[in-house]
Amino acid sequence: MKRFFLLSGIAMLVILLACIAGCTSTTSSPAVATPAATAPAATPAASAPSGAVTAAATTASAGVDTKVQVHFNDFACLDIQKALGVEYLYPGEKYTVWVNTPGSISPNLLVLDVTDNTKLGAVKPVWDSIQKTWQYEGILPMVKIFDVTSPQSKTLTIKDQGKYYLCIDDRKEIGTSDAIYQVPVKVTRA
């Protein structure tokens, strides 16, 4: 009987060690986080965005350099935390947000917190002829760059811990088209 318990104990020890070794093994190639577009919560008055972020993005903890794919007359958002490989952005952190034109459209760039990101699908940009700018009723972008026709950048300063989204909005266009534009964007630590 002692022999049975001894062999059972050794077998359990071998299995336990094999499990531990399997859980702590390292891979030879580093994992790379690929940014993904986020779809704001669907509302009855809006359709979900059809844009995406290209898989050929370069990511690092210090920044991201990618292209946001946006359909003509639609919008697409980049989950900044996911692209940077972090859980949240924290108060006091500063980032430089850069955008360039894809050529034939002049989209708007907005950096939104998680609450405003969920509202974006229901709020279309409206031209304010008095202030000569685009307005998004009920949304307060942390960074806004309107009518991108050349490379532009602005500083994003995080005030509250949370999740933030970089959105490219082309919903001010007139007409219809099946075109998909790749808008170059960068988010780097300032």
N, C-alpha and C positions, 0 to 999 in steps of 0.2 A: 504494500500500500504506500509506503514511503517513497518507493521508486516511482510510482505513478504520479504522486504530487510533485516530486522533484522534476520529472520530465515535463509535466504540465507547466510548472513554474518557468522552466528554461524556455519552453515553446512560447509562453506568453511574453517573456522578456525579449526574445528574438523578434516577435511580431511588433511589440511596442517600439523597439529600437528601429525596426524597418519603417514604421509609420513616422517616427520622429525624423529619421534621415530623409524621408520623402518630402516632409513638410518644410525642411530647412535647406533643401538643395538649391543651388543657384544656377541660372541659365547663362550660357556664354554670350548671348546677344541681348543687349538692353531693350527693355520695352519702351516703345514710343507712343505717347498719347496723341491721338488724332482728333482735332477739333470736329465738332458736329453741330449742325444747325439745330436750333430749337424751334419748336412750333408753339406759339402762345396758345393758351387755352382757347378752345373753339367757342365762339359765341354765335347765337343765331343770326346776327347781322353780318358776320364776316366769314370768309372762307379761310382755311389754313394756308399759310405761306407754302409755296412750292419750291423755294430756294434751298440750297444746301451749301456746305463748305467742302471744298475740294480735299481729297484724301492726301494730296501731295503737300501737306502743310509742314512747315518746320516749327517744332515746338521745343521749348526749354523753360526752365523755371523763371528765367529772366524775360521771356517774351515769346510772341508768336508772330509768324510771317506767313500769311495764307491768302487765299482768294475766296470770297463769299460769292456763291452762285445765286443770282437773283433773276427770276423771270421778269420779262417786260411787264410793267404795270403791276408789280407785286412787291413783296418784301421778304427778307430772310434775316435770321439772327444767329450770331455766333455766341455760344456759351463761353464767356471769357475764362471762368475758373477751369472748366473742363479743358480748354485749349492750353491753359498754363499748367495744368496738372496739379491744381490745388483744390481744396474743398470750398474755401471762401476767400474773398478779398477783405482786408482788414483796415480799420481806420488809420489814417496817416499815410497809407501807401500811395505812391504817385506813379502814374503810367503815362507814357506818351502814346496817343492814339493817332495813327497815320492812315490816310486813305488816298487812293489815286483813282482817276476816272478809267472806266473800262473802254472809253473811246466814244461810243455813239449815244450814250445816255449821260445825264447828270443827276445821279441819285442823291438822296439825303443820307447822312450818317447820323445815327443817334446812339448814345450809350444810355441804357435804361436799367433801373433796378428791377428786381423780380416782379414787383407789383405793377409797374408801368409796362413791363414786357407783356404781361397777360392782357393788358388793355389795348395794345397796339393793333391787333387784328380788327377791332371795332372802331378805331379812330383813323380817319384818312386825313392826310395833310390838306390844309386849306390856305390859300395865298392871302396874306394880309396886305392889302394895297397901301395902307397907311404906314405900317412899319417896314414894308418891303421885305417880308420874310415869310417863311412857312410856319404855320401854327398847328399844333396837335392838341386839340381841346382835351383838358383833363390829364395831360401827360407832361411831366417835368423832366426833360432829358438832362443828364449830368454833363454830357458833351453833345453838341450839335454842330454839324458842318453841313450847310445846305448847298445844293446845286454844285456838286463836286465836278469841276471841269479841269482841274489840275491838282498835283500833289499838295495835300494840306495836312497839318497836324495840330493837335491841341493836347493840353495836359488834363488828365483825369485824376482827381484827388478823391480818394475814398473817404467818406464821412462816417458811414455806418457799416459794421460787419455784415456781409451778405453776399448775394449772388447778383452778377451784373451781366448784361448782354449788349453786344455791339450789333446794331441792326442797320441794314442797308435797305432803304425804302425808295422804290421807283413808282409808287402808286399815283404820282402826279402826272403821269404820261397820259396822252389821249390816244384812243384807238386800241387795236388788238394786235398781238404778234405772238408767235411761238418762240421768240428769241430768248436765250438764256445768256446773261452777261456775267463775266467773272470780274468782280471788283477787288483789286488788291488792297489788303489791309494789314496793318502791323499794330501790335500792342506790346510795348516794351517798358521795363521798369525805368522810371525817370530818376 
